[in-house]
Amino acid sequence: MSMYALYWIIFGGIALASWLVSANLQSKFKKYSQTPLGLSGRDVAEKMLHDNGIYDVRVTSVQGHLSDHYNPATKTVNLSEAVYNQYNIAAAAVAAHECGHAIQHAHAYAPLKMRSALVPVVSFSSNIMQWILLGGMLMLNVFPQLLLLGIVLFSLTTLFSFITLPVEIDASRRAVAWLSDAGITNNRTYGMAAGALRSAAYTYVVAALGSLATLLYYILLYSSRRR
């Protein structure tokens, strides 16, 4: 079996895993959205922030499905419409996870600082990377340095994906622990919150592996050029 054939088998497996993980996450979010809770996503977020001594972070509502995120630049926990005003365990888990990032920021959590530092670099490289990679593949045998530049830029994206893993896993760990300690979850709903956040973490794992597989493909392509 050739290296290219092996690569496509691996890449196909990652693509399938990505679809399965995404489908599982959507299914769990929908299922756990049917389990009522006495607090809305906004209530949970504000309580978690205040319980951790954080009063300079605002909780806002944003459009989109599962578009929830924490913005360290504006110090805002941005919750989607399916989380902000919803009173269920899925909304609570997502809101607590995003507040986990706010707590990381307040405590200067090292992986978050590294990821934040890479954001402008990755954002810039993403705007030109695809064109450089395309040009590099078309001109591989006459100007291989162009593809090499694309590989360097893509490696930053891959690095960003892997740095994201401990950031997301730690935020979920903080969220699940606080939900339990604060009495938001009980013996029945604790597993639901933990399961939903675990499924969300898997999406980042698959994304990181997919990025690594793509990077290896470009390296393999560069190595196979005529010398």
Buried (B, 14 or more C-beta within 10 A) or exposed (E): EEEEEEBEEBBEEBEEBBEEBBEBBEEBBEBBBEBEBEBBBBBBBBBBBEEBEBEEBEBEEBEEEBEBBBBBEEBBBBBBBBBBEBBBBBBBBBBBBBBBBBBBBBEEBEBBBBBBEBEEBBEEBBEEBEEBBEBBBEEBEEEBEBBBBBBEBBBBBBBBBBBBBBBBBBBBBBBBEBBBEBEBBEEEBBEBBBBBBBBBBBBBBBBBBBBBBBBBBBBEBBEEEEE
